[in-house]
Amino acid sequence: MSSTKPQTVSSKRIFYVSPYAWIFIFLAFFGLLYLLRSVLMPFVAGILLAYLLDPLVEKLQKWKISRVMATLIVCLLAILIILPTLAFLGNMIENQIALLIKATPKYLGLIMTKIRPILASLAERFPDMQGSQIEEMVKSNIGNSLKFIGKVLSKLVSNSFALINLISLILIMPVVTFYMLRDWNTFVQKFEDLLPKKSKKNILQTLQEINVIISGFIRGQISVCLILGTFYSIGLKLVGLDLGLLVGFIAGIISFIPYVGSITGFILGIILAFAQYGDVTHILYVVAVFLLGQFIEGNFLTPKLVGKSVGLHPVWVMFALLAGGVLLGFLGLMLAVPIAAIIGVLIRHSIRKYKLSSLYLE
């Protein structure tokens, strides 16, 4: 008895990790993530894609299909769906951008024609400023804004290609996705075997809560973005906007940031409707499209596809996405929601423990 007791104490000391050590591990992890951000992109994308496709593989396995064969089937289906979709979207975006470049001088002239009466009234109220000076100032500001938008778009495109090069897309990401899908259950089982037995149940419950939040938000939000993008594109095209497909696509694709997608598309749609038609009727049509889209999203899409139980507040999601984008670029956008979900669950667990502690109860 006397010999076993010291061994138990020493084993506890060996496996004990102080809070300072956890802080160091946390900082080291994010430091490595920042240093390797350009290399990790295809691996993170492959792991996230495997995470999203794993339920389909699980369903195929229930039909007595082997894990390897189910993985091959799901990967082939993903390729057959994703590649034509990317080709179609790329061609559509290229045509819409070419149309935007071609139509910008015409739209600028139409806008100036519409606002000249406003400029004339401003010149009457402020005699010191000539109407031509105000007009020149407006033209200059619009031109500078267009140049700024062009620079931002070109920078985004160049950064995206720097992070996601052709080799990563064609070779590395599909390979990572296949192997992660094939061995997903093995990785999960090995991870569970490493958990301490006394805390295993609580840790698995916490991980399950995190999994519900991440899967519910990501899978649901992707569906919402696709449906909204399609709805806005078709709606604005039916309204008669020449660039309706581009505006609808932009509004849908950035709808994963709460409210940003709809507000951006709404403003762009109104500006283009005013430039193209110059009447109130078509502006009201654009307003109706986005109001209907927001009604469908708020009452049907988000409750059904995302759900209210994911526990991610819109402000927290916006902060996580913006912070991730600033720190790690496109990689940060991909990791923002999973990390935000993990932090949110850990904070809620800490609050529950605090409310059960003597410090709170006193």
C-alpha positions as CSV (number, residue, x, y, z in Angstrom):
1,M,0.0,0.0,0.0
2,S,2.8,2.4,0.9
3,S,4.5,1.8,-2.5
4,T,1.4,2.5,-4.6
5,K,0.5,5.8,-3.1
6,P,3.6,7.7,-4.1
7,Q,3.1,6.4,-7.7
8,T,-0.4,7.7,-7.8
9,V,0.7,11.2,-6.6
10,S,3.5,11.3,-9.0
11,S,1.3,10.3,-11.9
12,K,-1.1,13.1,-11.1
13,R,1.8,15.5,-11.0
14,I,3.0,14.2,-14.4
15,F,-0.3,14.7,-16.1
16,Y,-1.2,18.0,-14.4
17,V,-1.1,21.0,-16.6
18,S,-1.1,24.4,-15.0
19,P,-3.2,27.3,-16.4
20,Y,0.0,29.1,-17.5
21,A,0.9,26.1,-19.6
22,W,-2.5,26.2,-21.3
23,I,-2.0,29.9,-22.0
24,F,1.4,29.1,-23.5
25,I,-0.1,26.3,-25.6
26,F,-2.9,28.6,-26.8
27,L,-0.5,31.4,-27.8
28,A,1.9,28.9,-29.5
29,F,-1.0,27.4,-31.5
30,F,-2.2,30.8,-32.8
31,G,1.4,31.9,-33.4
32,L,2.1,28.9,-35.6
33,L,-1.2,29.4,-37.3
34,Y,-0.2,32.9,-38.2
35,L,3.2,31.9,-39.4
36,L,2.0,29.1,-41.5
37,R,-1.2,30.8,-42.8
38,S,-0.2,30.7,-46.5
39,V,0.7,26.9,-46.3
40,L,-2.3,25.8,-44.2
41,M,-5.0,27.0,-46.6
42,P,-5.5,23.8,-48.7
43,F,-5.3,21.6,-45.6
44,V,-7.8,23.6,-43.6
45,A,-10.1,23.7,-46.6
46,G,-9.8,20.0,-47.1
47,I,-10.5,19.2,-43.5
48,L,-13.6,21.5,-43.4
49,L,-14.9,20.0,-46.6
50,A,-14.4,16.5,-45.2
51,Y,-16.3,17.7,-42.0
52,L,-19.2,18.9,-44.1
53,L,-19.3,15.7,-46.3
54,D,-18.9,13.2,-43.5
55,P,-22.7,12.9,-42.8
56,L,-23.2,11.7,-46.4
57,V,-20.5,9.1,-46.0
58,E,-22.1,7.9,-42.7
59,K,-25.5,7.6,-44.5
60,L,-24.0,5.5,-47.3
61,Q,-22.3,3.3,-44.7
62,K,-25.8,2.5,-43.3
63,W,-26.6,1.0,-46.7
64,K,-23.8,-1.6,-46.1
65,I,-21.3,0.3,-48.3
66,S,-17.7,0.2,-47.2
67,R,-16.1,3.4,-45.8
68,V,-13.6,3.6,-48.7
69,M,-16.3,3.1,-51.4
70,A,-18.6,5.6,-49.7
71,T,-15.8,8.2,-49.6
72,L,-15.1,7.7,-53.3
73,I,-18.8,8.1,-54.2
74,V,-19.2,11.3,-52.1
75,C,-15.9,12.8,-53.4
76,L,-16.9,12.1,-57.1
77,L,-20.4,13.6,-56.5
78,A,-18.7,16.7,-54.9
79,I,-16.4,17.1,-57.9
80,L,-19.3,16.7,-60.4
81,I,-21.3,19.4,-58.5
82,I,-18.5,21.9,-57.5
83,L,-16.5,22.1,-60.7
84,P,-19.4,22.9,-63.1
85,T,-20.8,25.3,-60.5
86,L,-17.4,27.2,-60.3
87,A,-17.1,27.3,-64.0
88,F,-20.6,28.7,-64.4
89,L,-20.1,31.3,-61.7
90,G,-16.7,32.3,-63.0
91,N,-18.1,32.9,-66.5
92,M,-21.1,34.8,-65.1
93,I,-19.0,37.0,-62.9
94,E,-16.5,37.7,-65.8
95,N,-19.4,38.7,-68.1
96,Q,-21.0,40.9,-65.4
97,I,-17.7,42.7,-64.5
98,A,-17.1,43.3,-68.2
99,L,-20.6,44.8,-68.5
100,L,-19.9,46.9,-65.4
101,I,-16.7,48.3,-66.9
102,K,-18.4,49.0,-70.2
103,A,-21.5,50.6,-68.6
104,T,-19.7,52.7,-65.9
105,P,-19.3,55.9,-68.1
106,K,-22.9,55.7,-69.2
107,Y,-24.2,55.2,-65.6
108,L,-21.9,58.0,-64.4
109,G,-23.4,60.4,-67.1
110,L,-27.0,59.4,-66.2
111,I,-26.3,60.0,-62.5
112,M,-24.9,63.4,-63.2
113,T,-27.9,64.3,-65.4
114,K,-30.2,63.3,-62.6
115,I,-28.4,65.2,-59.8
116,R,-27.7,68.5,-61.8
117,P,-31.0,70.0,-60.6
118,I,-29.9,69.2,-57.0
119,L,-26.5,70.8,-57.7
120,A,-28.2,73.9,-59.1
121,S,-30.3,74.3,-56.0
122,L,-27.1,73.9,-53.9
123,A,-25.4,76.6,-55.9
124,E,-28.3,79.0,-55.3
125,R,-28.1,78.4,-51.5
126,F,-24.3,78.7,-51.5
127,P,-23.5,81.6,-53.9
128,D,-19.7,81.3,-53.2
129,M,-19.6,77.9,-54.8
130,Q,-20.2,77.7,-58.6
131,G,-22.4,74.9,-59.8
132,S,-19.6,73.7,-62.0
133,Q,-17.3,73.4,-59.1
134,I,-19.8,71.3,-57.1
135,E,-20.3,69.1,-60.2
136,E,-16.6,68.7,-60.7
137,M,-16.2,67.8,-57.0
138,V,-18.9,65.2,-57.3
139,K,-17.4,63.7,-60.4
140,S,-14.0,63.6,-58.7
141,N,-15.3,61.9,-55.6
142,I,-17.2,59.3,-57.7
143,G,-14.1,58.7,-59.8
144,N,-11.9,58.3,-56.8
145,S,-14.5,55.9,-55.2
146,L,-14.6,53.8,-58.4
147,K,-10.8,53.7,-58.4
148,F,-10.7,52.7,-54.7
149,I,-13.3,49.9,-55.3
150,G,-11.2,48.6,-58.3
151,K,-8.0,48.5,-56.2
152,V,-9.8,46.7,-53.4
153,L,-11.2,44.1,-55.8
154,S,-7.9,43.6,-57.5
155,K,-6.2,43.2,-54.2
156,L,-8.7,40.7,-53.0
157,V,-8.3,38.7,-56.2
158,S,-4.5,38.8,-56.0
159,N,-4.5,37.8,-52.3
160,S,-7.0,35.0,-53.0
161,F,-4.7,33.6,-55.7
162,A,-1.7,33.9,-53.4
163,L,-3.5,31.8,-50.8
164,I,-5.4,29.4,-53.0
165,N,-3.2,28.7,-55.9
166,L,-4.0,26.3,-58.7
167,I,-2.0,23.5,-57.4
168,S,-3.7,23.7,-54.0
169,L,-7.1,23.6,-55.5
170,I,-6.5,20.8,-58.0
171,L,-4.1,18.5,-56.0
172,I,-3.7,19.2,-52.3
173,M,-7.2,20.0,-51.1
174,P,-9.0,17.0,-52.8
175,V,-6.3,14.6,-51.5
176,V,-6.7,16.0,-47.9
177,T,-10.5,15.8,-48.2
178,F,-10.4,12.1,-49.4
179,Y,-8.0,10.9,-46.7
180,M,-9.8,12.8,-43.9
181,L,-13.1,11.4,-45.0
182,R,-11.8,7.9,-45.3
183,D,-10.1,8.0,-41.8
184,W,-12.5,10.3,-40.0
185,N,-13.8,7.7,-37.6
186,T,-10.3,6.5,-36.9
187,F,-9.1,10.0,-36.0
188,V,-12.1,10.5,-33.8
189,Q,-11.6,7.1,-32.0
190,K,-7.9,7.8,-31.4
191,F,-8.6,11.2,-30.0
192,E,-11.3,9.8,-27.6
193,D,-8.8,7.1,-26.5
194,L,-6.4,9.9,-25.4
195,L,-8.9,11.7,-23.2
196,P,-8.5,11.3,-19.4
197,K,-11.0,8.7,-18.2
198,K,-12.4,10.8,-15.3
199,S,-13.1,13.8,-17.5
200,K,-13.9,11.9,-20.7
201,K,-17.7,12.2,-20.4
202,N,-17.7,15.9,-19.7
203,I,-15.2,16.6,-22.5
204,L,-17.2,14.6,-25.0
205,Q,-20.4,16.4,-24.1
206,T,-18.6,19.7,-24.6
207,L,-17.2,18.6,-28.0
208,Q,-20.7,17.4,-29.0
209,E,-22.1,20.8,-28.1
210,I,-19.4,22.5,-30.2
211,N,-20.1,20.1,-33.1
212,V,-23.8,20.9,-33.0
213,I,-23.1,24.6,-33.2
214,I,-20.4,24.4,-35.9
215,S,-22.3,21.9,-38.1
216,G,-25.6,23.7,-37.7
217,F,-24.2,27.1,-38.5
218,I,-21.8,26.3,-41.3
219,R,-24.1,23.8,-43.2
220,G,-27.1,25.9,-42.6
221,Q,-25.4,29.2,-43.5
222,I,-24.0,27.8,-46.8
223,S,-27.6,26.7,-47.8
224,V,-28.9,30.2,-46.8
225,C,-26.2,32.0,-48.9
226,L,-26.9,29.8,-52.0
227,I,-30.7,30.3,-51.8
228,L,-30.5,34.0,-51.1
229,G,-27.9,34.5,-53.9
230,T,-30.1,32.7,-56.4
231,F,-33.2,34.6,-55.2
232,Y,-31.6,38.0,-55.4
233,S,-30.0,37.4,-58.7
234,I,-33.2,36.2,-60.3
235,G,-35.3,38.9,-58.7
236,L,-33.0,41.8,-59.7
237,K,-32.7,40.3,-63.2
238,L,-36.5,40.2,-63.5
239,V,-36.6,43.8,-62.3
240,G,-34.5,44.7,-65.3
241,L,-31.1,45.5,-63.8
242,D,-28.3,44.8,-66.3
243,L,-26.0,43.9,-63.4
244,G,-28.6,42.1,-61.4
245,L,-26.8,38.8,-61.5
246,L,-23.6,40.3,-60.1
247,V,-25.4,42.3,-57.3
248,G,-27.4,39.2,-56.3
249,F,-24.4,37.0,-56.3
250,I,-22.5,39.5,-54.1
251,A,-25.4,39.9,-51.7
252,G,-25.8,36.1,-51.4
253,I,-22.2,35.1,-51.1
254,I,-21.5,37.6,-48.2
255,S,-24.7,36.8,-46.4
256,F,-22.7,34.6,-44.0
257,I,-21.8,37.9,-42.3
258,P,-25.1,38.9,-40.6
259,Y,-26.9,41.8,-42.3
260,V,-23.8,42.8,-44.4
261,G,-24.9,40.9,-47.5
262,S,-28.4,42.2,-47.7
263,I,-27.4,45.8,-46.9
264,T,-24.6,45.7,-49.5
265,G,-26.8,44.3,-52.2
266,F,-29.6,46.7,-51.2
267,I,-27.4,49.8,-51.6
268,L,-25.8,48.6,-54.8
269,G,-29.2,47.7,-56.3
270,I,-30.7,51.1,-55.6
271,I,-27.6,52.9,-57.0
272,L,-27.7,50.8,-60.2
273,A,-31.5,51.2,-60.6
274,F,-31.2,54.9,-60.2
275,A,-28.3,55.0,-62.7
276,Q,-30.0,52.8,-65.3
277,Y,-33.6,54.0,-65.1
278,G,-33.6,57.2,-63.0
279,D,-37.2,56.6,-61.8
280,V,-38.7,55.8,-58.4
281,T,-40.6,52.7,-59.8
282,H,-37.5,50.6,-60.4
283,I,-36.0,51.6,-57.1
284,L,-39.1,50.4,-55.4
285,Y,-38.9,47.1,-57.3
286,V,-35.3,46.7,-55.9
287,V,-36.5,47.5,-52.4
288,A,-39.3,45.0,-52.8
289,V,-36.9,42.2,-53.9
290,F,-34.6,42.7,-50.8
291,L,-37.5,43.2,-48.4
292,L,-39.0,39.9,-49.6
293,G,-35.6,38.2,-49.4
294,Q,-35.2,39.4,-45.8
295,F,-38.7,38.2,-44.9
296,I,-38.0,34.7,-46.4
297,E,-34.6,34.5,-44.7
298,G,-35.8,35.6,-41.3
299,N,-39.0,33.6,-41.2
300,F,-38.2,30.4,-43.2
301,L,-34.5,29.9,-44.2
302,T,-32.6,30.8,-41.0
303,P,-35.0,29.1,-38.6
304,K,-35.2,26.0,-40.6
305,L,-31.7,25.6,-42.0
306,V,-29.6,27.3,-39.3
307,G,-31.9,27.2,-36.3
308,K,-31.9,29.3,-33.1
309,S,-30.1,26.7,-31.0
310,V,-26.6,27.3,-32.5
311,G,-25.9,29.9,-29.8
312,L,-23.9,32.2,-32.0
313,H,-24.9,35.8,-31.6
314,P,-24.8,37.9,-34.9
315,V,-22.5,40.5,-33.3
316,W,-20.1,37.7,-32.1
317,V,-20.1,36.2,-35.6
318,M,-19.4,39.5,-37.3
319,F,-16.5,40.2,-34.9
320,A,-15.0,36.8,-35.4
321,L,-15.2,37.0,-39.2
322,L,-13.7,40.5,-39.4
323,A,-11.0,39.6,-36.9
324,G,-10.1,36.4,-38.7
325,G,-10.1,38.1,-42.0
326,V,-7.7,40.9,-40.8
327,L,-5.3,38.5,-39.0
328,L,-5.2,35.5,-41.4
329,G,-7.0,36.6,-44.6
330,F,-9.2,33.9,-46.3
331,L,-7.9,31.3,-43.9
332,G,-9.1,33.4,-41.0
333,L,-12.6,33.6,-42.6
334,M,-12.7,29.8,-42.8
335,L,-11.6,29.3,-39.1
336,A,-13.5,32.2,-37.6
337,V,-16.8,30.4,-37.0
338,P,-15.4,27.2,-35.6
339,I,-13.1,29.1,-33.2
340,A,-15.9,31.4,-32.3
341,A,-18.1,28.4,-31.5
342,I,-15.4,26.8,-29.4
343,I,-14.8,30.0,-27.4
344,G,-18.5,30.5,-27.0
345,V,-19.1,27.0,-25.6
346,L,-16.1,27.3,-23.2
347,I,-17.3,30.7,-21.9
348,R,-20.8,29.3,-21.3
349,H,-19.3,26.3,-19.4
350,S,-17.2,28.6,-17.4
351,I,-20.2,30.8,-16.5
352,R,-22.2,27.7,-15.4
353,K,-19.3,26.5,-13.2
354,Y,-19.0,30.0,-11.7
355,K,-22.7,30.1,-10.8
356,L,-22.3,26.8,-9.0
357,S,-19.2,28.0,-7.1
358,S,-19.0,29.3,-3.6
359,L,-17.7,32.7,-5.0
360,Y,-21.0,33.3,-6.7
361,L,-23.3,31.7,-4.1
362,E,-21.9,33.8,-1.3
